Amino acid sequence: MGRYILRRLISAIPVLLGITVIVFAIMALIPGDPATAILGSYATPENVAKLNRDLGLDAPAWQRYFIWLGNMLTGDFGTSFSLNRPVLDEVLERFNGTLILAGTSFVLCSIFGVMAGVLSAANQYGWADRAITFAVLLGISIPSFFLGMMMILVFAVNLRWFPVSGMWPIYGDRDIWALIDHLTLPAIALAVVATGVIARLARSAMLEVLRQDFIRTARAKGVHERGVIWRHALRAAMVSIIPVLGIQAGFVLSGAVYIEIVFQWPGVGRMLVDAILTRDLLLVQGGVVFVAACYVLFNIVVDVAQSLLDPRIKT
Amino acid sequence: MMAFLRLLARNRLALVGGVMLSLVVLLALVTPLLPLAPPNVTATGDRFLPPFSEGALLGTDHLGRDLLSRLLWGTRLSLAVGFAAAIVAATLGAAIGIIAGFYGGRTDNVIMRGVDMLMAFPYILLALAIVAALGPGLFNALIAVAAVNVPFFARNIRGITVGIAHKEFVDAARLSGMSNARIILTEILPNVIPVIVIAMSTTIGWMILETAGLSFLGLGSQPPVADLGSMLGEARSALITNPHTSVVPGVMILIIVMSINLLGDGIRDALDPRLKSGALSRPMAATRVDRQGAVPAATGAGLLEVRGLETQFHVKDRVYRAVGGVDLAVKPGECLGIIGESGSGKSVTALSVMGLVASPPGIVTGGAAYYDGDDLIGAPYARLRAMRGRNVAYIFQDPQATLHPLYRVGDQLIEAMQVHQPVSNSAARAKALALLRDVRIPNAEQRLSDYPHEMSGGMRQRVGIAMALANDPEVIIADEPTTALDVTVQAQVLSLLDDLRRSRGLAIVFITHDFGVVAQLCDRVAVMYAGRIVEEGTTREILEMPRHPYTARLMACVPELGQGKRKLASIPGLPPVVDRLPPGCAFADRCPKAQPVCREGDIPLDGEGMRRVRCLFPETGLREVAE
């Protein structure tokens, strides 16, 4: 097992390098130069040239890439000019918020998505199946930002069950209850789409498995239908559900952008949008690379989980 | 094409989606012709008029602009951008996928590595990075959304192309001297287009959502022009005071995306042949029972007694009579063989007893199966479940597929016991070990923690037998348990079953198509053809003097060792399809002795005691046929 994890980690290195190349290439396409963006359009050409030299921007692109990469490897993601603090510090601080939000949503959508899919398949063509299928259709069709806004309107403004926005109360203790109070609405809003996608897939994976011979064997030996569904069929269906959980983790992680905006949640997504609007490119670069790298690593976790679940996978 | 559209129209939800989408698209197309207020002219005096106000059906926004007008113009823009992004992504992605799939080798490798890299990004993050580089704006948002979706298309289309590129007609085109470009355009592309359409129909909804999302973040369409996303974004600051400004564009996005999803699902279902046949239906916990007519009573002929069993498969409007009235009985310590070609209904008969026929499409339409006098066919599920494996256990063919692939065999054995008896884990484990030893699995201790894929076919079959024995059942129904095994292993498994029968007094129903196996194991034999028993008797009687022409011919098909010179016989023709059974004898069409009278009416299973045959002109001796 240890060797397998190590091998997966090593195989992630080219992917991570590829990500840095892509991000760098996209940023290198930018018309105009960052020095002008930093100094404003009234800057003198001399000052622009000097800043370019200071920032190392007069070097050829490939040199700049390796300098940037080397700096990142030593933990130096550069300095955000709009916030005037190291990019890494800002990203780490914001990523914490995103992780709490996206992590909670991911747990929610995994549990409810799989459960909905299993119930749907187990009652195929029954009323539960129809109700779940319809809910899933709504869930995957509604924009999460619109859903978030409507949830604020109903549950925060009208019913006053939850706070309108933010991660912490302005006054009062920053304890776990305050966090849950603030987290509930955004986490649900973010989870809905992924729940729908997972439920759909889980349903069809279950239907596929339920027709197989080993299910008949389980029934023939007298396993209760509950056990047939949850113990025999779901276990086998998880083999095809887990990879989709990995993909959905990516959607939840990046879909957090909208929810962070709607709920004023201090996360990396909101930081990125602000950075794009102020053209703080180092912050964008650093943020994107960091989140993408986390996602790649998370996918390794998914693969390892997969191999633990399916003994037929050679590790 | 027409057939496809008709199929699509039959799917009611897809129809609803199609109609909804057509309405929205139509509305968007005629928007410039409608008498609407100009969408971008501000009138601060009329800010936030509520819906149904004079001159503003849906009210006005924070700058006093007519919401209905902005909604329709915004819808137009959102649809245009969404469709454009889908077309760009599909075209580029398909081009990349076809090139990678068609040329293969290094080209493929380099391209697919790149695609994998792009797919390693969380989706929206990549779009954000692209917009960051190009700057906010609707056109740039379009590029970003399209670019992000290219890898998805490339990967799908590549897979299909690889499959097509090695087909004969492509080789033929190559040999006839066509250029690669022409092969791609005339041979590959037409085959790939349906896949592109499916992929588009499933992703276009996402693309409209994503463009709306970027606009919502202020990175898409810029003021004063607004698509649906930026309308929502602008309305957000007035969410609490004037929710209608948010609800209007939000609901429109929901309607568009939902109708596209409905239609997309419909298209996928219409093009996926597996769904058409209803093959994806899940089998229920027990076979459906819908008995017409009276239930025949038990006669006490055996511990397990099947009387007049009829099982049918209803697929669409066709009815397959898989089992058409079968009577069987087996006593403790006895082994009954059921023999017949594949499709003769022998497995369905066996599975019907415990309600294990997949349903849908299977239905038991008549007859009864008595266990110790109790009818199992009509039994409620709870009772049936309690008896499955406990009183009547099954051994199936192909242990590769019949054991759960992800549980250790020991755990599967333990489960078989614990669903029926309250045994502790350690006691069950000890019993499982003893069972594995009973079926003569070497190193039983270690084998307990093996997964099925770690065992050989013979070992797995022994596990299957051990599992059937786990609760000391009285009856075992073995459905071709040795068919997948090689001859030496087969012999071992047979002698094992024979021992168990003698030592435990088991009643065994043994289903096979192999007379050699019957001769070794069975006391009595029933021969099945087209869902009915055509002959029955003791094994010796049947083997020495088959009376039904079918039995005789079936036996003539068995090659005998040391008689290599004999011409290997086969039965001409095929068994009849059981949804169109002829009247009279089902074998008549293949029978050399058939007379017109054979096809006229139902022929009874006739004879003395347990020696019976369903034939008007029974054989008189084996030699006659063999020569």
Interface residues (C-beta under 8 A of the other chain):
Chain A: V15 G18 I19 V21 I22 V23 I26 M27 L29 I30 P31 A121 A122 Q124 L137 L138 I140 S141 I142 P143 F145 F146 M149 M150 I152 L153 V157 V164 S204 M206 L207 E208 L210 R211 Q212 D213 F214 I215 R216 T217 A218 R219 A220 K221 G222 V223 H224 E225 G227 V228 R231 H232 R235 A236 V239 G250 F251 L253 S254 G255 V257 Y258 I261 V262 L272 V273 A275 I276 L277 R279 L281 V284 V288 V291 A292 Y295 V296 N299 L309 D310 P311 R312
Chain B: R113 G114 D116 M117 L118 A120 F121 P122 Y123 I124 L125 L126 L128 A129 I130 V131 A132 A133 L134 G135 P136 G205 L209 A212 G213 F216 L217 G218 L219 G229 L232 R236 L239 I240 P243 S246 V247 G250 I253 L254 V257 M258 N261 L262 A279 L280 S281 R282 P283 A285 M354 L356 A358 Y381 R385 A386 M387 R388 G389 R390 A393 Y394 F396 D398 A401 T402 L403 H404 P405 L406 Y407 E415 A416 V419 H420 Y451 H453 G464 M467 A468 A470 N471
